[in-house]
Structure formats: C-alpha cells, structure tokens
Amino acid sequence: MASFVDVCRYNKPVPVSSSTCLPYVCPCRISTRKTLILPPFSQYSSLRFAGDTTPLFRSRLGRIPLKRRFLTAVARAETDQLGDDNSKGVDGRIHDLQNVEDKQKKASQLKKRVIFGIGIGLPVGGVVLAGGWVFTVALAASVFIGSREYFELVRSRGIAKGMTPPPRYVSRVCSVICSLMPILTLYFGNIDISVTCAAFVVAMALLVQRGNPRFSQLSSTMFGLFYCGYLPCFWVKLRCGLSAPALNTGIGRTWPVLLGGQAHWTVGLVATLISFSGVIATDTFAFLGGKAFGRTPLTSISPKKTWEGTFAGLVGCIVITILLSKSLCWPQSLFSSIAFGFLNFFGSVFGDLTESMIKRDAGVKDSGSLIPGHGGILDRVDSYIFTGALAYSFIKTSLRLYGV
C-alpha cells in the first residue's frame, strides 16, 4: 500500500470515490472509475510527514495541516476533472472543517486572554494597594510603552497616508516626556506649568525642523502628550493625592499595622479600587452581553460593539460600584455611588472607542503584541485613560468632604 508521498512522487492517477477521500491509496490498483490527478509533490513546500497526527506543510502563510491541504487539493481537482456533481458536498466538508478550526482558535485565544488577564490583574492590584512610588513608577513605565505604541500607530501606513507624521526623534522625546509626567505629578502635585513648557519646546522643535513643517505633525504630537502623558497623571492625583482617611472602611480596622494600619486606607485608595473594578466590570459585562444579546451596532468605529452589550456594561458597572461602595462604606450616598459608577462606565467606553478610532485609521487590529491575547499596552489600558480624570474631578468637585 503506497503512501500519499509515493503517489505525489510518481504523479500517477489515483482512483477517488465520490464519497470518500482516503489519505492512503495504492497507485498500482486498476480501476474503471474516473481518475483524479493530484497536484505534483513539487508544488508543496517542505513537507514533513510523520504519521496521521502531526503532518504539516510549511508555506508563506505559516504551518498548514496536511489534512486540510489534501482535502482542498481534492476538491479543486474534482471540480476540474469529475464535474460539479459532488463539489458542493466536498466544499461543505471543507467549510465544516474550517468552522471547527476557527472555533478551536477562538477558544484558545479566549483561554489565553483569561490566563494573562488574571496574571496581570493580580500584580496590578498589589501595585494599587502599595501606592506611592511603587504605583507611580509602574504607571510611568506603562505610559512610556503606551506612548511608544501611539507614535508607532501615527507613523503607520493608514494614518501616514493622509498626513505627515512627526520625526522619530520628536516621537522618542515625547515618549520620555510622557513617562516623566506621573513622577512630576507625585513630586510637585501639579504639572500644568511643566506640561505647558514641554508642549512649547516640542512645538518649536517641529517648527524649526528641516523641510516643510506640517500642522498634522503638530496636532498628532500635542494630542499624544495629552492622551498618553497628561491624562494618566490623574491616576496619581487620585491614588496618592487624596490622602484623607476613609474612616468608615471596615477592612481598614483589621489591616496590619506593618502595612500602614487603618491610615493606609485613604479615600484615594478606595476610589481607585472602585474605579478599576468598575472598568473591569464594564468590559466584562459588555463582552458577555454583546455575545448573548448583541444585535444593534453601536458605532462604525468598532463594528463588534453593540447597544445591547453597552447597556449590559452600564448595568454591570453600576451594580459593582454600588456593591463595593456598600462594602467599603464609601461614598456614603447611594446617589453618589450611582453617579460614580456612571462616570466610570462613560470614561471606559469613551477611552475604548477613542483607541479604536486611532487603530482603525492606522489599519491595524492591535496597537502592539506585548501581552499575548490582549495586544499592546494601549489595548489593555485604553478604558482607563479618561476614567482617572473623570473620577478625580468628580470627587474633588461633587463630593462633600470627599464622600467620607
């Protein structure tokens, strides 16, 4: 009994039944049925045949299973040589095989996404609890990577077609400036003057560059400083700036003295934990609600988002915010908890859509590939960029005595 490799090597006609396609056929068997000429073996690139379980072809598109390539070749040959009588059946089998592989791929991606999400979430929770320089330095590192991804998106083909991107040296300088902003915020408390001076210096560097300066260079650079640098600084103001103790928080009474005792649980810590949890709840409930009930598209910016999923995200965010507010005894008012949850939801959705718009213009699916299953840093933190500013502004302006 000859193998599939032998058949391709001798390039002999192979009798193929209309109902079955066997991977092992004897080339010496004489048959009166119509014959099927398989493509010569030379058309395939480096074949590694090791039984029926792990044979793979290599091609420019990557590693392709032998079974799938074999069925595809048979289907094409049947259409050309044996007529179209059974082509629909073969195409159906191939389509079913592709659907099974797609489902397995999606399940694998979801599993990877959950594993890495939990692996990232636990250290982030520890960083938030630590606060101070630990929180600020971790945020500065994320800001640096995120700003690098942003300026790479600006330089990509999709956006660069309609505009002139800033020079690379300006992009790198802006990334460093963005990463310094959270540290300056912790040290000085207010960086309005520093941000203004940095924006002025960058603008002058763009205006005096060689060649023809473009307004698109200036606008994309200024937005990068605001989006990647200035907005994340509000998380430092929220976590480290609101140092009033949350006196009614029950967990503070049992918190170890070596870790700061009850004084460690400040309004900033409680508000940051609730905001982070609200953003996570928004993303999770919106994903589950969209999968189960999604019918009406939300916007053309992100076609997979639906109104049903968005509403589920809103309900989930408000419910989680209320539950945590009651558990941590902050804020005291139910109306304030609902308003705080709505702001967290709005900031999360708005930040997500903003980054989706940037990626759509850039013509890419993910901002990077740093986190398996999630993409880049911007893909993971886009929902948090505007949320910190909204949460801090709400507490400072709308809550009497910071909600204590």
Number of C-alpha atoms within 10 A of each C-alpha: 10 11 13 17 15 16 22 20 12 11 15 16 16 21 19 19 12 15 9 8 15 11 13 13 17 14 19 12 9 10 10 6 11 13 16 18 18 18 16 14 17 10 8 13 11 12 15 12 14 9 7 10 10 11 15 20 18 15 12 7 6 9 11 14 14 20 17 15 15 16 19 16 14 20 21 16 17 22 15 12 12 16 10 12 11 15 19 12 14 22 15 12 15 17 12 12 14 13 12 12 12 12 11 12 12 12 12 13 15 14 13 15 17 14 14 15 16 11 11 12 13 10 11 16 12 12 18 20 19 15 18 15 15 14 21 26 18 15 20 23 16 18 29 22 20 27 27 24 22 26 23 17 24 25 20 17 15 17 18 16 12 10 16 18 24 22 14 12 9 17 23 15 11 25 24 19 23 31 27 19 26 30 20 17 22 19 11 10 15 14 18 11 9 15 19 10 12 17 19 13 12 19 17 12 14 20 16 10 10 8 7 10 15 14 15 15 19 21 13 18 25 18 12 21 23 15 21 30 27 23 20 26 29 23 26 28 20 23 25 23 19 19 16 16 19 25 17 16 21 14 14 20 14 10 15 12 12 6 11 12 14 20 16 21 24 22 26 26 24 24 27 22 17 26 25 21 17 30 27 22 24 29 23 17 20 27 20 15 20 23 15 11 13 20 14 14 17 16 12 10 17 17 10 16 21 22 18 22 28 23 16 23 28 25 19 24 32 23 17 22 28 26 13 20 24 16 12 21 20 25 26 16 16 13 11 19 24 19 16 26 29 18 23 33 28 20 23 28 23 18 20 22 18 18 21 20 15 18 23 18 18 21 14 15 11 20 24 21 13 12 16 14 17 21 16 18 23 25 22 16 19 23 27 24 26 25 28 28 20 18 22 22 14 16 21 14 10 12 15 10 10 20 18 18
